[in-house]
Amino acid sequence: MKKIFALACAAFALFSVVACGEKDPKDDPTPEVTLSINPTIANVGFEAGTTEIEVTANCEWTVTLTNSSDEAEWVSASPVSGNGNGKIVITYAGATSLTDSRSVMVNVTNGEKTLQAKVLQAPLELGKGEVLILGVDGVSRVWSIYNLAAAGEFVTDIEEVGAAFMFNSKKAWPFDITKNAGVFGGNAPRSEGMVPVEGFMDAVAAYSCPHTLFDEEGNLVNDDTAWKAENDPCPEGYHVPTQWDIIATLGYSEDHCATKDNFNCVRINAGERGFSKMGFIVGWGLNVPDDVTKDNITEKGGMFVPVSGWISSAGGYIDRDWLVCLRGSTSLNDNLGGLFLSTYNDYCDHWGWGDGIKTYASAVRCVKTL
């Protein structure tokens, strides 16, 4: 009997070994897909920047952005796909509203499983000397309320012209109508005692700013990046506006000011609304509220751009100081660059053709980098 029992145990043991060596698929399933993200809510400030979303996964995943509360393309994600653990970098532009936050959903998907993180950006906060202007193109831009006094420095009075700058140059030229006024064309003094801006004509002779951007057919292309960053005279956080930035903010006319429907400003004379100088009140189109004055224009959401003219490369004198003139960063060709100039009444040359010569020096009004 003992012998039979021993044989039975041995047979059971052998069966057990064989059975353990054969793996049933049900006993060894494919590892469960794991996918998680952190954080699921990311609050970011109003200034442009980046934020990161951590992905913990053992699978492939893709990224999409949906449900943005702003129609503008203000946010992007990189990478847009991955495999396993990783980071998603969300890059966002600066806020453009003083009252409304904006948000976007970041969707991380594997198969039918989608996790979401919400990026919420705080409303814009304006600094001292800044104003938000809604342009005729529907885009809001933050502007300094002051012209430049020198590279990296603003004037302190909204009526001051400040300094003048050639195209793609951070050299500040003094702008003093009491010393440097010229006749029409800027090639001779306007009256006895007037002199050219010291050193200006030497700089004109040495000026070199070739425009080399062409399309496939060899045609010159309007270049909004032609004013190089290293030559930008605006303080940190600002930049020389493109020509379209200026036109969209101040407005434009396609028939030399005969029609003003597209203007975002009105011209006022010295003595009106507390101003001592002629210029444009910008921000309300053609309907500036009656109570807007020099003292409250900024807090009410507008800005003043004084008449100035430019320093002419014909003789180094200030020319046409009855025009509102602002340098833009857009290059048109080898000789011409963006220069907004307008009387509002009978002369408008918004794109710079003709009078946008690059060696003319004119005032710069900086726009904030958002």
C-alpha positions, 0 to 999 in steps of 0.5 A: 500500500505504501508503494502504491501511495508513493507512486501516486505522489510521484505521478502528481508531482510530475504532473504539477511540474508539467502543468506549471511549465505550460502558461495559459494566455489567460494567466499572462495578460498584456500589461494594462495601459497606464496614462496620467498627466500632471497638472490638470489645471495650469494657471499662467500669468498675463505675460508670454511664456511656457508651462509644462505638463508631465505625462506618465505612460507606458503607451503612445499618446497624442496631443490636441488643443481644443475649446480655446476661449480666444479665436486668435492663435495664442497657444501651441503645444510641443511635442504633439505625440510621444511614447512613454513618459514625457513632457508637453511644453505649452507656449502661450502669447501674452494676454490681450484683454484687460478684463477677460481671462482665456483658456485652452484644453490640452487633450492627451489621448491613447486609443479611446482614453483621453485625459485633459489639462486646462491652461488658464491665462490671467487678464492683461495688466498694464504697466505705467505709461502703457495703453491697450488700443483696439486696432481697425483690424480687430487686434488689440495692441499694448503701446507705450504712451510716449515716444522714445527719448533715446535708445531704451528710454522714453520721454516723460511728456506725451506731447514730446517728439523725443529722438529720431531714428533711421531705419534699422538703427538704434542711434538716437538723433536729437529732434529740436525744431527750434535749432534744426528746422528746414524748408520743405524738403529739408535741404536748407535752413528755414530761417537764419540761425538754423543748422543741420543736425550735427553729424547727421549727413555723415551718418547718411553717407555711411548708411547701409541697410540692404534689403535682400528678401525676395520671393521665388520670382525674384520680387522684393517682399515686404519684410516685417523682420528687417529691423533687426533685434540688435538694432531695436532702440525700444526698451526691453519688453517692447519693439519697433512696431511693424508698419501694419501695427501702426496702420491698424492702430492709427488707421489709414486712408486709401485715397489720401485722406479724402475718406476717413472711415478707416481712421482710428484717430482724429487730429486736434490743434494746439489749445484743444483738450488741454494740449499745447501741440497738434497731433492725433488722439488715437483709440476712439475712431472718429468719435472721441468722447467730449471729456477726453483731455491730455490729463485723462486720455491714458486712463480712458484708454487712448493715446496722443501722437504729436506732429513731428516730421522727420530729419531729411537726408537731403540736408540734415534739417527737420522736414514737414514738421506738420505731419504725424510721423512714426517709423515702422520696422517693415522694409519695402525695398533697398531704399524705402522702409515703413514710415507712417505719415499723415496730416489727417486732412489732405496727405496720407502715405501710410506704407512709406512709398516715396517719403519712407526713405530709410535714411530719413530719421523719425520718431519711434513709438514702441509697441509691447511684445506680447 
